[in-house]
Amino acid sequence: KGLFAEYERVKIAERFRLGKLCKVKEGHILLSQAPYGLEYVPRQDGEQGHLVINEDEVRNLKTIFSLMDSGLTLRGVVKKLQELGIKPRKSARGVWGTSTLGTILRNRTYIGEAHYGRSYAVVPDRPIKIEKYRKLKKTSRRLRPSGEWITIHVPAIIDTELFMRVQKQLRTNFEM
């Protein structure tokens, strides 16, 4: 019984993976949480789930990008956002984290390109905890080559030129 149960579990997982891949190739959006500035509207009345723009968060997002474009560092942007009273969507303390801002500023979804299949799960090379039994063994992620990513077109929020200038500023700040 155990052997058949294991086989069936693998088959179900494969069917789920192929189903998700088919949906994404048709242009549907699969995500766990919408990026800052966008809201996910679930499937209803025969219309598939889609992203809509959240105007309040978009104003904050444009402020973040313009602050970064003005030559500030990530910590400088955090300080400026605190002065302006702009709080993140989810934070117990109400303070922006530099890693959160870095993720937002590098996210290509804001120029209209969402990606599916950017990474895949792997067993970690150097696990933090060495446990004898673990239900999920693949707890680390690796990036796939960009040619294998599936691009989904979403509403663009940020101008492409501004996005590229911010990427250049992030690289400059990293090199300093």
N, C-alpha and C positions, 0 to 999 in steps of 0.2 A: 504493500500500500504506500509506503514511504517513497519508493522509487517512482511510482506513478504520480504521486502528489507533487514531487519535485519537477518531473517532466511537465506536468500541467501548469505549474507556476511559471516555468520558463516560457511555455507557449503563450500564456496570457500576457506576460510582460512583453514578448515580441509583438503580439497583436496590438497592444497599447502603443508601442513605439511606432509601428507602421501606420496606425490610425492617426497619431499626432503628426507624423511626417506628411501624410496625405492631406490633412487639413491645412497645414502650413503652406504646402505647395499650391493649394487653391487660393491662398491669400488671406486665410483666416488668422487671427491673432491668438496665440497661446502664450500666456504669461501668468506668473504667480502674483505680481503686483505691478500696477501701472507706474511708469516713471513720474517723477515730480513734474507737475504742470499738466499732466494728462490724467483722465479718469477712464476706467474700463466700464463700459456699459455691457452687461451680460446679454446673451442671446434671448430674444423675446419676439413673439408674433412672427416667426419665420425669418426674422432678420438676425444674422450672425452677430456675435459680440464684436464690439469695435471701441476705438479710443476716441474720446472727445476732449477738447481743450478746456481746462479749468482756468478761467480768466484771472482769478486772484493769484494763483501760483505762477501763471505765465508772467505777470508783472514782476514778481519776485525773481523769477528765472532770468528775465531780461536784465534786471538789476545786477544779478550775480555775474552774468556774462560781461556786462559793460564795466563792472568793477575790475574784473580780471583783465579785460582789454586795456584798462587804463594803466596797467603795469604793476598792480598789487600782487603780493604773494597770497597763497591760500590762507595763511594766518591773518594777513591784512584784510582779506575779504571777510573772514569770520568776525573780526573786530568791527568792521564797518556795518555788517549785518546786525550785530548786537546794538550798535549805536542807532541804527534805523528802526530797530524793534521788529525785524523780520525773523520769524521763528520757523524752524523746519516742520515738516508734516508730522513726523514721529520723533519725539525726543522727550525723555522724562524731565531733563533740565531746561529744555527750550533753547539749547545752544547748538549751533552747527558744528559738525566734526569736519576736520580737514579731509579725512578719507571720503566722507560723504560728498563734500564739494568736489573733490577730485573725480569721483565716479560720475557725478552729474556733468561736470565740464567735459569729460571724455566721451559721454554717451551720444552716439550718432543718431539716436532716435529723434533728437531735437532738430535735426536737419532733414527729417523725413525718412530715415533708413533704420528700421528696426531689424534685428538679425535673430534668426533661430538657428540653433546648432553651433554656436560659437565655441562651446567647450564640451568635454565629455568627462565622465567620472572614471577615476583610476584609484587603485590602492596606493596610499601614500608611501613614499620612499622612506621618510623618517617620521613615523607617527609620534605624536606628542605623548599619547598614552599607549603602552604596550599591554593589550588585554588578550587573554587566552580566547575568549569567545566574544564575537561582535556580530550582530545581526547584519549590519551593512558594512561590508569590507571596503568598498570604494567610497572613501570620504574626501578625496582630493579631486581637483579639477585641472584639466589641461586644455589649452586653447587649440582648436583645429586650425589648419591653414585657411586664410580668408577666402580662398576659392571654393571651399566646401560650405561656407555659410549660406543660408537661405535668407534673402532680403525681402522684407515685407514693407510696403510703402504705407506710411502713417502721416497724419497732418504735421507739416513742418512748423516749428515755432521760432527757431533762430535762423538768421540769414547765414548762408554757407560761408561767406567771406569772414563774418564775425567769428564763426566757429573755428575756422582755420587760423585766424589771428590768435585766438585764445589757446589753440593747440601749440602754436609757436611760443607764446608766453609761458605756458606750462613747461615746455622743454627748456626754455631759457632759465626759468626759476630752478629747475631740477639741476642744471649744470652749474649753477652758482654755489 
